[in-house]
């Protein structure tokens, strides 16, 4: 009689502990899973093809190339080249896209991929430029924000330029973080974002391949011509 009463009690306790453990695991799953989905949905890992704008001045060159490309991007990368020389003409070249955001206050992240061949002697590297439309006419760059970084550039491999300090050309050499820029410039219109090479004291030749321009959570695959259809 004693054994008959004790056995069901242990079975009941075992079942209760099993159900409690199962409930705990299910609850943990329901808590963690949405956070994982939230993280994965906040970024867009697939590059979006977009027509890149190529510009070259002062003897520099800008063209599309199939020589050095990254597998996850398209068939082309932008090849920007500065020949030896420098002043009196200011050589510069860039690849850019039009208005990926409306205002500076919307910018949370800007970076780009670049490749410098091993034969390039120059220590110059690409830098990011944000063009501002101060008068609101929708054309021309009335002021520039330049983003650069001081890290040394390994050559013959793809690197990422991710500026931590920014400078407004009209304000000289004062440096800002991106957060300070958003606060300082407020709702100033962005007309173009570009990746550039060349400057006033460029005296050595430079070749750089550019692709994967990222603005916020969108990666842009730069191509010669992308249909809007």
Legacy VTK file of the C-alpha trace (Angstrom):
# vtk DataFile Version 3.0
C-alpha trace
ASCII
DATASET POLYDATA
POINTS 229 float
0.000 0.000 0.000
2.827 2.396 0.814
4.630 1.736 -2.505
1.437 2.308 -4.505
0.928 5.747 -2.939
4.607 6.887 -3.276
5.190 5.912 -6.946
2.512 8.169 -8.479
3.803 11.070 -6.367
7.323 10.783 -7.845
5.889 10.430 -11.302
3.830 13.557 -10.779
6.872 15.508 -9.561
8.947 14.320 -12.540
6.264 15.339 -15.021
5.895 18.730 -13.327
9.682 19.372 -13.512
9.766 18.331 -17.168
6.902 20.666 -18.076
8.500 23.540 -16.158
11.805 23.061 -18.012
10.000 22.880 -21.347
8.094 26.075 -20.588
11.321 27.840 -19.647
13.020 26.839 -22.916
10.052 27.962 -24.997
9.934 31.290 -23.169
13.655 31.883 -23.791
13.199 31.066 -27.473
10.369 33.551 -27.789
12.433 36.282 -26.140
15.657 35.842 -28.122
14.243 35.118 -31.566
12.625 38.555 -32.212
15.860 40.308 -31.252
17.754 38.215 -33.781
15.201 39.075 -36.452
15.410 42.744 -35.552
19.184 42.759 -36.008
19.109 40.952 -39.346
16.325 43.149 -40.738
18.112 46.388 -39.834
20.770 45.859 -42.497
20.659 45.095 -46.189
23.570 42.747 -46.984
22.685 42.552 -50.700
24.262 45.381 -52.739
21.802 47.457 -54.767
22.991 48.214 -58.330
23.084 51.936 -59.071
24.504 54.091 -61.845
27.695 55.720 -60.609
28.658 59.223 -61.733
32.281 59.493 -62.918
34.061 62.867 -63.020
37.730 63.776 -63.603
39.433 67.183 -63.660
42.935 68.628 -64.007
44.403 65.746 -65.989
43.015 63.010 -63.727
41.147 60.039 -65.190
37.931 58.253 -64.228
36.661 55.162 -66.038
34.883 51.863 -65.505
37.042 48.783 -65.159
36.548 45.016 -65.072
40.145 44.414 -63.970
39.692 44.563 -60.188
36.252 43.719 -58.865
34.858 42.256 -55.668
32.835 39.037 -56.028
29.710 40.263 -54.237
29.481 43.365 -56.438
28.795 43.634 -60.167
30.966 43.371 -63.252
32.616 46.786 -62.860
34.439 48.955 -60.384
35.240 52.644 -60.776
38.908 53.226 -61.652
40.179 56.625 -60.486
43.664 57.670 -61.517
45.917 60.658 -60.776
48.993 60.972 -63.030
52.283 62.441 -61.759
52.324 66.239 -61.732
50.116 68.148 -59.351
49.944 71.997 -59.391
49.270 74.369 -61.124
46.172 72.376 -62.117
44.400 70.509 -59.325
43.954 66.884 -60.403
41.027 65.043 -58.859
38.574 62.319 -59.834
35.552 60.791 -58.185
32.672 58.361 -58.461
29.438 59.412 -56.796
25.711 58.906 -56.453
22.944 61.467 -56.273
21.148 62.219 -52.989
21.144 58.853 -51.168
19.698 60.834 -48.240
17.819 64.130 -48.198
19.652 65.934 -45.388
22.821 65.622 -43.319
20.744 64.863 -40.228
19.728 61.538 -41.811
23.294 60.251 -42.234
24.210 57.550 -39.757
27.008 55.794 -41.633
29.069 56.292 -44.793
31.861 54.043 -45.995
33.249 52.567 -49.210
35.450 49.758 -50.502
38.663 50.556 -52.369
41.636 48.709 -53.871
45.077 50.231 -54.511
47.466 48.099 -56.631
50.837 47.111 -55.200
52.794 49.098 -57.817
51.381 52.424 -56.563
54.061 54.281 -54.587
51.859 57.104 -53.299
50.508 56.946 -49.764
47.406 58.916 -50.755
44.114 57.070 -50.585
40.490 57.776 -51.482
38.352 59.950 -49.235
34.615 60.555 -48.948
32.955 63.837 -49.896
29.409 64.923 -49.058
28.174 67.717 -51.327
25.784 70.251 -49.802
23.075 72.235 -51.584
22.960 75.340 -49.393
20.802 77.534 -51.648
18.221 74.824 -52.328
18.361 75.121 -56.115
19.027 71.385 -56.543
22.212 71.822 -58.550
25.874 72.398 -57.813
27.815 71.766 -54.618
27.757 74.907 -52.495
29.932 73.401 -49.762
31.709 70.130 -49.070
32.167 67.813 -46.116
35.318 65.703 -46.363
35.774 62.476 -44.432
39.137 60.762 -44.153
40.996 58.435 -41.828
44.627 58.222 -40.772
45.093 54.455 -40.921
47.785 53.129 -43.238
46.436 51.472 -46.363
47.462 47.891 -47.158
47.873 47.600 -50.921
46.881 44.889 -53.359
43.730 44.115 -51.349
40.269 45.564 -50.828
40.058 47.967 -47.892
37.255 49.937 -46.249
37.316 53.680 -45.764
35.172 54.493 -42.739
35.854 58.089 -41.663
35.696 58.934 -37.972
36.515 62.628 -38.435
34.892 65.056 -40.856
35.824 68.542 -42.022
33.589 71.235 -43.569
35.614 72.928 -46.300
34.189 76.406 -45.671
35.176 76.143 -41.990
38.805 75.188 -42.508
40.440 72.443 -40.467
37.906 72.091 -37.647
37.114 68.402 -37.215
33.722 66.936 -36.380
32.394 63.507 -35.594
29.424 62.378 -37.659
27.129 62.984 -34.699
28.491 66.537 -34.344
27.960 67.112 -38.058
24.316 66.117 -37.815
23.818 68.521 -34.929
25.821 71.343 -36.532
24.335 71.241 -40.040
20.805 70.185 -39.154
18.643 69.935 -42.268
21.170 71.051 -44.876
20.399 69.281 -48.163
22.706 66.561 -49.506
23.007 66.666 -53.280
25.688 64.031 -53.849
27.943 61.572 -52.012
31.205 60.709 -53.713
34.450 58.815 -53.244
37.353 60.954 -54.459
41.085 60.857 -55.108
43.466 63.774 -55.638
44.014 67.111 -53.935
46.055 70.300 -54.171
49.380 68.747 -53.189
49.047 65.534 -55.200
52.418 65.126 -56.907
52.617 61.340 -57.151
50.585 59.048 -59.361
47.699 57.152 -57.763
45.359 54.418 -58.979
42.359 53.324 -56.930
39.404 51.064 -57.673
36.147 51.919 -55.886
32.940 49.988 -55.213
30.464 49.203 -52.460
29.584 52.746 -51.418
27.501 52.336 -48.252
25.123 54.976 -46.920
23.369 54.024 -43.681
22.181 50.423 -44.172
22.257 50.366 -47.973
25.240 49.076 -49.948
25.376 50.510 -53.476
26.956 48.424 -56.225
28.431 51.068 -58.571
27.922 50.268 -62.255
28.174 52.212 -65.563
24.467 52.104 -66.374
21.589 50.685 -64.358
18.093 50.722 -65.794
15.397 52.271 -63.634
12.791 49.809 -64.955
LINES 1 230
229 0 1 2 3 4 5 6 7 8 9 10 11 12 13 14 15 16 17 18 19 20 21 22 23 24 25 26 27 28 29 30 31 32 33 34 35 36 37 38 39 40 41 42 43 44 45 46 47 48 49 50 51 52 53 54 55 56 57 58 59 60 61 62 63 64 65 66 67 68 69 70 71 72 73 74 75 76 77 78 79 80 81 82 83 84 85 86 87 88 89 90 91 92 93 94 95 96 97 98 99 100 101 102 103 104 105 106 107 108 109 110 111 112 113 114 115 116 117 118 119 120 121 122 123 124 125 126 127 128 129 130 131 132 133 134 135 136 137 138 139 140 141 142 143 144 145 146 147 148 149 150 151 152 153 154 155 156 157 158 159 160 161 162 163 164 165 166 167 168 169 170 171 172 173 174 175 176 177 178 179 180 181 182 183 184 185 186 187 188 189 190 191 192 193 194 195 196 197 198 199 200 201 202 203 204 205 206 207 208 209 210 211 212 213 214 215 216 217 218 219 220 221 222 223 224 225 226 227 228
